[in-house]
Amino acid sequence: MTDEQKKARKLSAESGHIKWIKDTCLRTMDSGEDYVFISYKSDDYEQALDEILYRTCRKYGLKVYFDVAFDDGSDSWINQFYDNMCSPHCKAMIAFISNRYYSSYATLLEMMAHKTRDAGGDGIFGSLAFLPINLEDIKEQASSNENTGLGTIRFQDGTFNKQADKELTLFNRIFRELAYSQKELEFHYYRFEDRDLYYEATKTQLAVGKPYLNVTKCRRLMGLVCPDKNNNDGTNKAFEDAVYDKLMQEGQTGLKSVFIPDWKPLPFDPVKPEGSEESKESEESKESEESKESEESKESEESKPDKTETVLLPDFLKKYNNNTFKKETFRQVRLVGQGEYAAYSTPFFDSAYPLVWSFVMKLLEERGEDYLHFVNRKNSGNKNPPFITEAEHQKRKGEKYSVTYRNLELPGLEGWSMCRHYGQYGWMNDVLRRRILELGLPLGAFSLEYIPNSGEQGEKHETGSGGKGTEPGSGGEGTKPGSGGEGTKPGSGGEGTEPGSGGEGTKPAGGEGGTEPTGGIGGPVPLDGKTGTQKKQGPKEGGYSFTLRGERYHGLILKNMMLTVFKTTLARHPDRLDVLLERLPCLREGLGISPDAQPSTFRAGDTVNINGRSISIGTSLNRTQAQKYMEKLIELCGEPKENFVVDGDD
């Protein structure tokens, strides 16, 4: 485990999910109660303990045993795990299977131990009930001679394993028992009679002895002793439900004794560990968002969807990397809920961010203040909770808090505001997955229906409407995304717009018949005789060519194009300033432009005066980020997308 992982696990054990499990559901051989043994690789603790086991215990009251001494030098694991597995109170073993699990001698030892005659305390070989939870597909890996650490007392960095002798002794004894009836095991490990410990070479010392078990042999042994996998991978049913069903079906009468009697399901809402990433202050959150946006703007070599299809959400998340979910990846994408979850289905969108936003809005619409309070309890103790009252919102605005909020204009929630960071990241594998799981909804009940940007010409679907409190990109109350304002036609510039922007009564710029654009930037709009000459900055060789509200610009560098778009748009929509400050990270009030500015976005740019307020426009961005913010600016101001068209760059 990395130092960061160790720190996070310690926080969870002291004040988070693991602490709750320890206080409520942890049992040992001395407790006098039946329990289930939990086997997992330490690197997988977050998914295994913090998520799946925590959810199972909250929902069903499962009594469990796992090693709770997380110190590097602790000997409790090797001294206690086998005794607790061999207790008559141990009724089953749950193993969280991953590629890391397959490559560890410690988890291999636990896997072998559960098949021994002593496991479960009944003296019957292989009788302990077993349930694998498949965290990921086990893949073939290239041969690796890397030492797993079995029987290794000194490592290359000079550290020592004080339990090396105990581990090797127990490993060899259990291996001998299994190899007696499963002879092929000896082809991959034949030193089960040896006792000499291995000392790895350091910078100043030579190696002593030979390593016992490398990664390749460890994986082959695991493949021989690990029972065949089943479909417990979160696609058929939620992990916690699969665990419950399996244990209740075990044997003739089931294993009711491993559940706390008369348990009532609890919501998944304990306090986040103090000092965790989720509870850090506002500036760290903003910098994290900007860092994510920067990463997303890089050219991705990851595989992308190449055909139109509907795929179960768990399968989709396994197949595609987070960087896949960028705006240019999809022509259209929507979330589809099956059966009782159909209410959570979203319209089609051209990127992941508005899809996630739409899903959060549906949660608020359906569950109202119950969901709002649930989320706030989950984040209790945070200085900047996801939801605050309107009164608190106004107070924070007056005190110029760095974390900003937006009003919720949903029926029954008008008196609340939501943090601009909640549910806004376009990371389906993070936000969308977590929002679904924290409510106890099965991932397998949801699918993604998408049309990739592969050049294919399929049916165009209408995007989500922009009514009160709906996803970003709406032009006003009751309009469709990109509309000019209340009651205007798609693509129109609204009353009093410049010639060529599709004024009142004109056809949408998308073409004949009022077809709406499905995402991205369209082609050039008619200039209606305008020359389009840049007034303040003359044309130059190279640079960007674009049309802004019918005005033509040539040869601007990226910075000047962004300043032109922002300055002219801010001047036209001063009433939208607060919304723009909340939604656009490249706008800040009262922050100057300087070479050492933080965030780094404001190390270049300019400052403008809007209604007596000093607003900085940060332009230290790459092309993808800058264009994203310019497009978003036009949308947030209720102007049609066709008002800003980039159609040339050298």
C-alpha positions as CSV (number, residue, x, y, z in Angstrom):
1,M,0.0,0.0,0.0
2,T,1.1,3.6,-0.6
3,D,1.5,6.0,2.3
4,E,-1.6,7.8,1.2
5,Q,-3.6,4.6,1.2
6,K,-2.4,3.8,4.7
7,K,-3.3,7.2,5.9
8,A,-6.8,7.0,4.4
9,R,-7.4,3.5,5.8
10,K,-6.3,4.7,9.3
11,L,-8.7,7.6,9.1
12,S,-11.5,5.3,8.1
13,A,-10.6,2.9,11.0
14,E,-10.6,5.8,13.5
15,S,-13.6,7.8,12.4
16,G,-15.2,6.5,9.2
17,H,-16.8,3.4,7.7
18,I,-14.3,0.8,9.1
19,K,-14.8,2.4,12.6
20,W,-18.5,1.8,12.3
21,I,-18.1,-1.8,11.2
22,K,-15.6,-2.4,14.1
23,D,-18.0,-0.9,16.7
24,T,-21.1,-2.6,15.4
25,C,-20.4,-5.8,13.5
26,L,-16.9,-7.1,14.4
27,R,-16.8,-10.4,16.2
28,T,-14.0,-12.8,17.2
29,M,-13.6,-16.4,18.3
30,D,-14.0,-15.2,21.9
31,S,-17.2,-13.3,21.4
32,G,-19.4,-16.4,21.5
33,E,-21.3,-15.4,18.3
34,D,-21.2,-16.7,14.8
35,Y,-19.5,-14.6,12.1
36,V,-18.0,-14.6,8.6
37,F,-14.3,-14.4,7.9
38,I,-13.3,-11.5,5.6
39,S,-10.3,-12.1,3.2
40,Y,-9.0,-9.2,1.1
41,K,-5.8,-7.6,-0.2
42,S,-4.9,-4.5,1.8
43,D,-4.6,-2.4,-1.4
44,D,-8.3,-3.2,-2.0
45,Y,-9.5,-2.0,1.4
46,E,-11.5,0.9,0.1
47,Q,-13.7,-1.1,-2.2
48,A,-13.8,-4.2,0.0
49,L,-14.2,-2.7,3.5
50,D,-15.2,1.0,3.0
51,E,-17.8,0.2,0.4
52,I,-19.1,-3.4,0.0
53,L,-18.6,-4.7,3.5
54,Y,-19.8,-1.5,5.1
55,R,-23.0,-1.5,2.9
56,T,-23.6,-5.2,3.7
57,C,-23.3,-4.6,7.4
58,R,-25.5,-1.5,7.3
59,K,-28.3,-3.2,5.3
60,Y,-28.3,-6.7,6.8
61,G,-26.4,-6.6,10.1
62,L,-23.7,-9.1,9.0
63,K,-21.3,-10.2,11.8
64,V,-17.8,-10.3,10.5
65,Y,-14.1,-11.0,11.5
66,F,-11.2,-9.3,9.9
67,D,-7.8,-8.1,11.1
68,V,-8.2,-4.6,12.6
69,A,-4.5,-4.0,13.4
70,F,-3.3,-2.0,10.5
71,D,0.2,-1.2,11.7
72,D,3.1,-2.4,9.5
73,G,4.8,-4.2,12.3
74,S,1.6,-5.8,13.7
75,D,1.8,-9.6,14.2
76,S,-1.9,-10.0,14.9
77,W,-2.7,-11.2,11.4
78,I,-0.4,-14.3,11.4
79,N,-1.1,-15.0,15.1
80,Q,-4.9,-14.6,14.9
81,F,-6.3,-15.2,11.4
82,Y,-6.0,-19.0,11.4
83,D,-7.3,-19.4,15.0
84,N,-10.4,-17.2,14.1
85,M,-10.9,-19.1,10.9
86,C,-10.8,-22.5,12.7
87,S,-13.3,-21.5,15.4
88,P,-16.7,-23.3,15.3
89,H,-18.1,-19.7,15.3
90,C,-16.6,-19.1,11.8
91,K,-19.4,-20.1,9.4
92,A,-18.1,-18.8,6.1
93,M,-15.4,-16.9,4.3
94,I,-15.9,-14.0,1.9
95,A,-13.0,-13.3,-0.3
96,F,-12.7,-10.0,-2.3
97,I,-10.9,-11.3,-5.5
98,S,-8.8,-9.0,-7.6
99,N,-5.5,-9.3,-9.6
100,R,-3.7,-7.9,-6.5
101,Y,-5.3,-10.6,-4.4
102,Y,-4.1,-13.3,-6.9
103,S,-0.5,-12.0,-6.5
104,S,-0.1,-12.0,-2.7
105,Y,1.3,-14.8,-0.6
106,A,-0.8,-13.6,2.4
107,T,-4.1,-13.9,0.6
108,L,-3.0,-17.2,-0.9
109,L,-2.3,-18.4,2.6
110,E,-5.9,-17.4,3.7
111,M,-7.4,-19.0,0.5
112,M,-5.5,-22.3,1.2
113,A,-6.4,-22.2,4.9
114,H,-10.2,-22.0,4.3
115,K,-9.9,-25.4,2.6
116,T,-8.2,-27.2,5.5
117,R,-9.9,-29.7,7.8
118,D,-9.6,-27.3,10.8
119,A,-11.4,-24.4,9.0
120,G,-14.8,-23.9,10.6
121,G,-13.8,-26.2,13.5
122,D,-15.6,-29.3,12.2
123,G,-12.7,-31.4,11.1
124,I,-14.1,-31.8,7.6
125,F,-11.9,-31.0,4.6
126,G,-13.2,-28.1,2.5
127,S,-16.4,-27.7,4.5
128,L,-16.2,-24.0,5.2
129,A,-18.8,-22.0,3.1
130,F,-17.1,-19.8,0.6
131,L,-18.3,-16.7,-1.3
132,P,-16.0,-14.9,-3.8
133,I,-16.8,-11.3,-4.6
134,N,-15.2,-10.5,-7.9
135,L,-13.8,-6.9,-7.8
136,E,-12.4,-7.2,-11.3
137,D,-11.7,-9.7,-14.1
138,I,-8.6,-11.9,-13.4
139,K,-6.3,-11.4,-16.4
140,E,-3.4,-13.4,-17.6
141,Q,-0.2,-11.5,-16.8
142,A,3.3,-11.7,-18.2
143,S,5.7,-14.0,-16.2
144,S,7.1,-12.2,-13.2
145,N,10.0,-13.3,-11.1
146,E,9.2,-10.6,-8.5
147,N,9.5,-11.9,-5.0
148,T,6.1,-12.0,-3.1
149,G,7.9,-11.8,0.2
150,L,7.1,-15.2,1.6
151,G,9.9,-16.3,4.0
152,T,11.7,-13.0,3.4
153,I,13.0,-11.5,6.5
154,R,15.0,-8.6,5.0
155,F,13.9,-6.5,2.0
156,Q,15.9,-4.4,-0.5
157,D,15.2,-1.2,1.3
158,G,16.7,-2.6,4.5
159,T,13.4,-3.2,6.4
160,F,12.7,-6.4,8.3
161,N,9.6,-8.6,8.5
162,K,9.6,-9.9,12.1
163,Q,6.9,-12.4,11.4
164,A,8.7,-14.0,8.4
165,D,9.4,-17.3,10.3
166,K,5.8,-17.7,11.6
167,E,4.4,-16.9,8.1
168,L,6.6,-19.4,6.4
169,T,6.0,-22.1,9.0
170,L,2.2,-21.8,8.7
171,F,2.3,-21.5,4.9
172,N,4.3,-24.7,4.5
173,R,2.2,-26.7,7.0
174,I,-1.1,-25.7,5.3
175,F,0.5,-26.3,1.8
176,R,1.5,-29.8,2.8
177,E,-2.0,-30.6,3.9
178,L,-3.5,-29.4,0.6
179,A,-0.8,-31.0,-1.5
180,Y,-1.5,-34.4,0.0
181,S,-4.7,-34.6,-2.0
182,Q,-3.9,-32.1,-4.7
183,K,-0.6,-33.2,-6.0
184,E,-0.3,-30.7,-8.9
185,L,0.3,-28.0,-6.3
186,E,3.9,-29.3,-5.9
187,F,4.7,-28.5,-9.5
188,H,4.7,-24.8,-8.6
189,Y,6.0,-24.8,-5.0
190,Y,8.3,-27.6,-3.7
191,R,10.0,-26.0,-0.8
192,F,7.3,-26.9,1.8
193,E,10.0,-28.6,4.0
194,D,12.4,-25.7,4.0
195,R,12.9,-23.3,7.0
196,D,15.8,-21.1,6.0
197,L,14.7,-17.5,5.7
198,Y,15.7,-15.3,2.7
199,Y,17.6,-12.0,2.9
200,E,17.2,-9.8,-0.1
201,A,20.3,-7.8,-1.2
202,T,20.6,-4.2,-0.2
203,K,23.0,-1.5,-1.3
204,T,25.5,-2.6,1.2
205,Q,24.7,-6.3,1.8
206,L,24.6,-9.4,-0.3
207,A,21.6,-11.7,-0.6
208,V,21.4,-14.7,1.7
209,G,19.5,-17.8,0.6
210,K,16.9,-17.9,-2.2
211,P,13.4,-16.5,-2.6
212,Y,10.5,-18.9,-1.9
213,L,7.6,-17.7,-4.1
214,N,7.5,-15.3,-7.0
215,V,4.4,-13.6,-8.4
216,T,3.9,-16.0,-11.3
217,K,4.0,-19.1,-9.1
218,C,1.8,-17.4,-6.6
219,R,-0.9,-16.7,-9.2
220,R,-0.8,-20.2,-10.5
221,L,-1.2,-21.6,-7.0
222,M,-4.1,-19.2,-6.4
223,G,-5.8,-20.4,-9.6
224,L,-5.6,-24.0,-8.3
225,V,-6.9,-23.4,-4.8
226,C,-9.4,-20.6,-5.5
227,P,-12.9,-22.1,-6.2
228,D,-14.4,-21.3,-9.5
229,K,-15.8,-17.8,-9.8
230,N,-19.5,-17.1,-9.9
231,N,-21.4,-14.1,-11.1
232,N,-20.9,-12.0,-7.9
233,D,-19.4,-9.0,-9.8
234,G,-22.1,-6.4,-9.1
235,T,-23.9,-6.8,-12.5
236,N,-26.5,-9.4,-11.5
237,K,-27.4,-7.8,-8.2
238,A,-25.8,-5.5,-5.7
239,F,-22.9,-7.0,-3.8
240,E,-24.6,-6.7,-0.4
241,D,-27.7,-8.5,-1.7
242,A,-25.6,-11.3,-3.3
243,V,-23.8,-11.8,0.1
244,Y,-27.1,-12.1,1.9
245,D,-28.7,-14.4,-0.6
246,K,-25.7,-16.7,-0.7
247,L,-25.4,-17.0,3.1
248,M,-29.1,-17.5,3.6
249,Q,-29.1,-20.3,1.0
250,E,-26.1,-22.2,2.4
251,G,-26.8,-25.7,3.5
252,Q,-30.3,-26.9,4.5
253,T,-31.3,-24.0,6.8
254,G,-29.0,-21.1,5.8
255,L,-26.7,-19.2,8.0
256,K,-29.1,-16.9,9.8
257,S,-26.8,-17.0,12.8
258,V,-24.2,-14.7,11.1
259,F,-26.7,-11.9,11.0
260,I,-27.6,-9.7,14.0
261,P,-31.2,-10.7,15.0
262,D,-34.0,-8.2,14.2
263,W,-31.7,-6.0,12.3
264,K,-33.3,-3.0,10.6
265,P,-31.5,-1.6,7.5
266,L,-29.7,1.6,8.1
267,P,-29.0,4.4,5.5
268,F,-25.5,4.6,4.2
269,D,-24.7,7.9,5.8
270,P,-21.9,7.9,8.5
271,V,-19.6,10.8,9.0
272,K,-16.6,11.0,6.6
273,P,-13.3,10.6,8.4
274,E,-11.9,13.9,9.7
275,G,-9.0,14.9,7.5
276,S,-10.2,12.9,4.6
277,E,-10.1,14.3,1.1
278,E,-13.9,14.9,1.1
279,S,-13.6,17.1,4.1
280,K,-10.8,19.4,2.9
281,E,-11.4,23.1,2.4
282,S,-12.7,24.9,-0.6
283,E,-9.6,25.9,-2.4
284,E,-8.3,22.3,-2.4
285,S,-11.6,21.3,-3.9
286,K,-11.4,23.9,-6.6
287,E,-7.8,23.1,-7.4
288,S,-8.7,19.4,-7.6
289,E,-11.5,20.3,-10.1
290,E,-9.2,22.3,-12.2
291,S,-6.6,19.5,-12.1
292,K,-9.2,17.1,-13.2
293,E,-10.2,19.4,-16.1
294,S,-6.6,19.7,-17.1
295,E,-6.2,16.0,-17.2
296,E,-9.3,15.5,-19.2
297,S,-8.1,18.1,-21.7
298,K,-5.1,16.0,-22.6
299,E,-5.3,13.8,-25.7
300,S,-6.4,10.4,-24.5
301,E,-5.1,7.2,-26.0
302,E,-7.8,5.2,-24.2
303,S,-10.3,3.1,-26.1
304,K,-13.5,4.8,-26.9
305,P,-17.0,3.6,-27.8
306,D,-17.2,3.0,-31.6
307,K,-20.8,2.0,-32.1
308,T,-24.3,2.8,-31.0
309,E,-25.5,0.4,-28.3
310,T,-27.0,0.1,-24.8
311,V,-24.6,-1.4,-22.2
312,L,-25.2,-2.2,-18.5
313,L,-23.5,0.5,-16.5
314,P,-21.1,-1.9,-14.6
315,D,-19.9,-3.3,-17.9
316,F,-19.5,0.1,-19.3
317,L,-17.5,1.4,-16.3
318,K,-15.2,-1.7,-16.5
319,K,-14.5,-1.2,-20.2
320,Y,-13.8,2.5,-20.4
321,N,-11.5,4.8,-18.6
322,N,-12.6,8.0,-16.9
323,N,-10.9,9.9,-19.6
324,T,-13.3,8.4,-22.1
325,F,-16.1,10.5,-20.8
326,K,-15.2,13.7,-22.5
327,K,-17.6,15.8,-24.6
328,E,-16.1,14.9,-27.9
329,T,-16.5,11.2,-27.1
330,F,-20.2,11.1,-27.5
331,R,-22.7,12.4,-30.0
332,Q,-25.5,11.5,-27.5
333,V,-25.6,9.5,-24.2
334,R,-28.3,8.9,-21.6
335,L,-28.8,6.9,-18.4
336,V,-31.5,4.3,-18.5
337,G,-33.0,2.7,-15.4
338,Q,-34.8,-0.7,-15.6
339,G,-38.0,-1.6,-13.9
340,E,-38.6,0.3,-10.7
341,Y,-35.6,2.5,-11.4
342,A,-37.0,3.8,-14.7
343,A,-37.8,7.1,-12.9
344,Y,-34.1,7.9,-12.9
345,S,-33.7,7.7,-16.6
346,T,-32.3,10.9,-18.2
347,P,-32.7,12.5,-21.6
348,F,-29.8,12.3,-24.1
349,F,-26.9,14.6,-23.6
350,D,-23.7,15.3,-25.6
351,S,-21.3,14.8,-22.6
352,A,-21.2,13.1,-19.2
353,Y,-21.4,16.2,-17.0
354,P,-25.0,17.3,-17.8
355,L,-26.0,13.6,-17.6
356,V,-24.7,13.3,-14.0
357,W,-26.3,16.7,-13.2
358,S,-29.7,15.5,-14.6
359,F,-29.5,12.4,-12.5
360,V,-28.8,14.4,-9.3
361,M,-31.8,16.6,-10.2
362,K,-34.0,13.6,-10.5
363,L,-32.9,12.4,-7.1
364,L,-33.9,15.8,-5.7
365,E,-37.2,15.9,-7.5
366,E,-38.2,12.4,-6.3
367,R,-36.8,12.4,-2.8
368,G,-36.9,16.1,-2.0
369,E,-35.6,17.1,1.4
370,D,-35.1,13.5,2.4
371,Y,-32.3,13.2,-0.1
372,L,-30.9,16.6,0.8
373,H,-30.7,15.8,4.5
374,F,-29.3,12.3,3.8
375,V,-26.4,13.8,1.8
376,N,-25.8,16.5,4.5
377,R,-25.7,13.8,7.2
378,K,-23.2,11.8,5.1
379,N,-21.0,14.9,5.0
380,S,-21.7,16.2,8.5
381,G,-18.8,18.1,10.0
382,N,-17.7,19.5,6.6
383,K,-17.3,23.3,6.7
384,N,-18.9,23.5,3.2
385,P,-21.8,21.0,3.1
386,P,-23.4,20.0,-0.2
387,F,-26.7,21.8,0.7
388,I,-27.3,25.0,2.7
389,T,-30.4,27.1,3.3
390,E,-31.0,30.2,1.2
391,A,-30.3,32.4,4.3
392,E,-26.9,30.8,4.8
393,H,-26.3,31.1,1.0
394,Q,-26.9,34.9,1.2
395,K,-24.7,35.2,4.3
396,R,-21.8,33.4,2.6
397,K,-22.1,35.6,-0.5
398,G,-21.9,38.6,1.7
399,E,-18.8,37.3,3.4
400,K,-17.3,36.3,0.0
401,Y,-16.8,32.6,0.8
402,S,-14.5,31.0,-1.8
403,V,-16.8,28.0,-2.2
404,T,-20.0,29.1,-4.1
405,Y,-23.5,27.7,-4.1
406,R,-26.5,27.9,-6.5
407,N,-30.2,28.2,-5.7
408,L,-32.3,25.1,-6.1
409,E,-35.4,26.1,-8.0
410,L,-37.2,22.8,-7.5
411,P,-40.7,22.6,-6.0
412,G,-40.4,22.4,-2.3
413,L,-36.6,23.1,-2.3
414,E,-36.7,26.8,-3.2
415,G,-35.3,27.6,0.2
416,W,-32.1,25.6,-0.4
417,S,-28.9,26.0,-2.3
418,M,-26.4,23.4,-3.6
419,C,-22.6,23.6,-3.6
420,R,-21.3,24.1,-7.1
421,H,-19.0,21.1,-6.7
422,Y,-21.6,18.5,-5.8
423,G,-22.5,16.3,-8.7
424,Q,-20.8,18.5,-11.3
425,Y,-17.7,16.5,-12.3
426,G,-18.2,14.6,-15.5
427,W,-16.7,11.5,-14.0
428,M,-19.2,8.7,-14.4
429,N,-17.0,6.2,-12.7
430,D,-16.8,8.4,-9.7
431,V,-19.8,10.7,-9.2
432,L,-22.5,8.7,-11.0
433,R,-21.4,5.3,-9.5
434,R,-21.2,6.7,-6.0
435,R,-24.5,8.5,-6.2
436,I,-26.2,5.3,-7.2
437,L,-24.4,3.1,-4.6
438,E,-24.8,5.4,-1.7
439,L,-28.6,5.1,-2.1
440,G,-28.5,1.3,-2.1
441,L,-29.5,1.1,-5.7
442,P,-27.9,-1.8,-7.8
443,L,-25.6,-0.7,-10.6
444,G,-26.9,-3.5,-12.6
445,A,-30.3,-1.9,-12.8
446,F,-28.9,0.9,-15.0
447,S,-27.6,1.1,-18.5
448,L,-26.0,3.7,-20.7
449,E,-27.4,4.2,-24.2
450,Y,-25.0,6.1,-26.3
451,I,-24.2,7.2,-29.8
452,P,-20.4,7.8,-30.2
453,N,-18.8,10.5,-32.3
454,S,-17.7,8.1,-34.9
455,G,-19.1,9.8,-38.0
456,E,-22.2,7.6,-38.2
457,Q,-25.4,9.2,-39.0
458,G,-28.2,7.9,-36.8
459,E,-31.4,9.3,-35.5
460,K,-30.9,12.5,-33.5
461,H,-32.5,12.6,-30.1
462,E,-33.8,15.6,-28.3
463,T,-31.6,16.7,-25.4
464,G,-32.9,17.4,-21.9
465,S,-35.2,20.4,-21.4
466,G,-34.0,23.4,-19.4
467,G,-36.9,23.9,-17.0
468,K,-36.5,25.2,-13.5
469,G,-33.5,23.7,-11.6
470,T,-32.5,21.4,-14.5
471,E,-29.2,20.7,-16.0
472,P,-26.7,23.4,-17.1
473,G,-27.0,24.6,-20.6
474,S,-30.6,25.8,-20.3
475,G,-31.5,29.1,-21.8
476,G,-34.3,30.0,-19.4
477,E,-37.6,28.7,-17.9
478,G,-39.2,26.1,-20.1
479,T,-36.7,26.5,-23.0
480,K,-34.5,23.8,-24.6
481,P,-30.7,23.9,-24.2
482,G,-29.2,26.7,-26.2
483,S,-32.3,28.7,-26.6
484,G,-32.3,32.5,-26.4
485,G,-34.8,32.9,-23.5
486,E,-38.4,32.3,-22.5
487,G,-40.5,31.3,-25.4
488,T,-37.9,31.8,-28.2
489,K,-37.2,29.3,-30.8
490,P,-34.1,27.1,-30.7
491,G,-31.2,28.9,-32.2
492,S,-32.7,32.4,-31.9
493,G,-30.8,35.2,-30.4
494,G,-33.9,36.6,-28.7
495,E,-35.2,40.2,-28.9
496,G,-32.7,42.9,-29.9
497,T,-29.9,40.6,-31.1
498,E,-27.5,41.6,-33.8
499,P,-28.2,40.8,-37.4
500,G,-27.2,37.4,-38.4
501,S,-27.7,35.8,-35.0
502,G,-31.1,34.4,-35.9
503,G,-33.3,37.2,-34.5
504,E,-37.0,36.8,-33.5
505,G,-38.9,34.7,-36.0
506,T,-36.0,33.3,-37.9
507,K,-35.3,29.6,-38.4
508,P,-33.0,27.8,-36.2
509,A,-29.4,28.0,-37.3
510,G,-29.3,24.2,-37.3
511,G,-30.9,24.1,-40.8
512,E,-34.3,23.6,-42.4
513,G,-37.1,22.3,-40.3
514,G,-35.8,23.6,-37.0
515,T,-33.4,20.7,-36.3
516,E,-31.5,21.3,-33.1
517,P,-27.7,20.9,-33.0
518,T,-26.8,17.7,-31.0
519,G,-23.6,19.0,-29.4
520,G,-20.3,20.7,-30.1
521,I,-19.8,23.7,-32.3
522,G,-21.6,24.0,-35.6
523,G,-20.6,25.6,-38.9
524,P,-20.3,29.3,-39.7
525,V,-23.4,31.5,-39.4
526,P,-24.5,34.0,-42.1
527,L,-22.8,37.3,-41.8
528,D,-25.5,39.3,-43.5
529,G,-23.0,41.5,-45.2
530,K,-20.8,42.2,-42.2
531,T,-17.1,42.4,-42.9
532,G,-16.2,40.9,-39.6
533,T,-13.0,43.0,-39.3
534,Q,-11.6,43.0,-35.8
535,K,-11.9,46.5,-34.5
536,K,-9.4,46.5,-31.6
537,Q,-6.8,44.1,-32.8
538,G,-5.9,43.8,-36.5
539,P,-5.7,40.4,-38.3
540,K,-2.4,38.5,-38.0
541,E,-0.8,35.6,-39.6
542,G,-2.1,32.3,-38.1
543,G,-4.3,32.3,-35.0
544,Y,-8.0,31.6,-34.7
545,S,-10.9,32.6,-37.0
546,F,-14.4,32.7,-35.5
547,T,-17.8,34.3,-35.6
548,L,-19.3,35.9,-32.5
549,R,-22.9,37.1,-32.8
550,G,-22.5,37.6,-36.6
551,E,-19.2,39.5,-36.2
552,R,-16.3,38.0,-38.0
553,Y,-12.8,37.8,-36.4
554,H,-9.5,36.6,-38.0
555,G,-6.1,35.6,-36.7
556,L,-6.5,36.0,-32.9
557,I,-4.3,34.2,-30.5
558,L,-6.1,31.9,-28.0
559,K,-5.9,34.4,-25.1
560,N,-7.3,37.3,-27.2
561,M,-10.1,35.1,-28.6
562,M,-11.1,34.2,-25.1
563,L,-11.0,37.8,-23.8
564,T,-13.0,39.0,-26.8
565,V,-15.7,36.4,-26.2
566,F,-15.8,37.0,-22.4
567,K,-15.7,40.8,-22.4
568,T,-18.4,41.3,-25.0
569,T,-20.6,38.7,-23.4
570,L,-20.2,39.9,-19.9
571,A,-21.1,43.4,-21.1
572,R,-24.3,42.1,-22.6
573,H,-25.4,40.1,-19.6
574,P,-24.4,41.8,-16.4
575,D,-27.4,40.4,-14.7
576,R,-25.9,36.8,-15.1
577,L,-22.7,37.7,-13.3
578,D,-23.4,35.8,-10.1
579,V,-24.4,32.7,-12.0
580,L,-21.3,32.9,-14.2
581,L,-19.0,33.3,-11.2
582,E,-20.5,30.2,-9.6
583,R,-20.2,28.1,-12.7
584,L,-17.0,29.2,-14.5
585,P,-13.7,28.6,-12.7
586,C,-12.0,31.0,-15.1
587,L,-13.9,34.0,-13.5
588,R,-13.1,35.4,-10.1
589,E,-14.1,38.5,-8.3
590,G,-11.4,40.5,-6.5
591,L,-8.5,38.3,-7.6
592,G,-5.8,40.0,-9.7
593,I,-4.0,38.6,-12.7
594,S,-0.3,37.9,-11.7
595,P,2.5,35.5,-12.7
596,D,2.2,33.6,-9.4
597,A,-1.6,33.6,-9.0
598,Q,-3.4,30.7,-7.5
599,P,-5.2,29.0,-9.1
600,S,-2.8,29.1,-12.0
601,T,-5.6,29.9,-14.4
602,F,-5.2,33.5,-13.4
603,R,-1.5,33.8,-14.3
604,A,-2.6,35.4,-17.6
605,G,-5.8,37.3,-18.6
606,D,-7.4,40.6,-17.9
607,T,-9.7,42.4,-15.5
608,V,-13.0,44.1,-16.4
609,N,-15.4,46.2,-14.4
610,I,-19.0,45.0,-14.3
611,N,-21.5,47.2,-12.4
612,G,-18.7,48.4,-10.2
613,R,-17.3,44.9,-9.5
614,S,-13.8,43.9,-10.5
615,I,-13.9,40.6,-12.4
616,S,-10.8,38.8,-13.5
617,I,-10.9,36.6,-16.6
618,G,-8.2,33.9,-16.4
619,T,-6.7,32.7,-19.7
620,S,-3.8,30.5,-18.6
621,L,-5.5,27.5,-20.2
622,N,-5.0,25.1,-23.0
623,R,-7.2,25.1,-26.1
624,T,-9.7,22.5,-24.9
625,Q,-10.3,24.2,-21.6
626,A,-10.6,27.7,-23.1
627,Q,-13.1,26.5,-25.8
628,K,-15.1,24.6,-23.1
629,Y,-15.4,27.8,-21.0
630,M,-16.3,30.0,-24.0
631,E,-19.1,27.5,-25.0
632,K,-20.3,27.3,-21.4
633,L,-20.4,31.1,-21.1
634,I,-22.7,31.4,-24.2
635,E,-25.0,28.7,-22.8
636,L,-25.2,30.2,-19.3
637,C,-26.2,33.5,-20.8
638,G,-29.1,31.9,-22.7
639,E,-27.6,32.5,-26.1
640,P,-27.8,29.9,-28.9
641,K,-24.7,27.9,-29.6
642,E,-24.6,29.4,-33.1
643,N,-23.7,32.8,-31.6
644,F,-20.1,31.5,-31.2
645,V,-18.6,29.5,-33.9
646,V,-14.9,28.6,-34.3
647,D,-14.2,27.5,-37.9
648,G,-10.5,28.1,-38.4
649,D,-7.2,27.8,-36.6
650,D,-3.6,27.6,-37.9
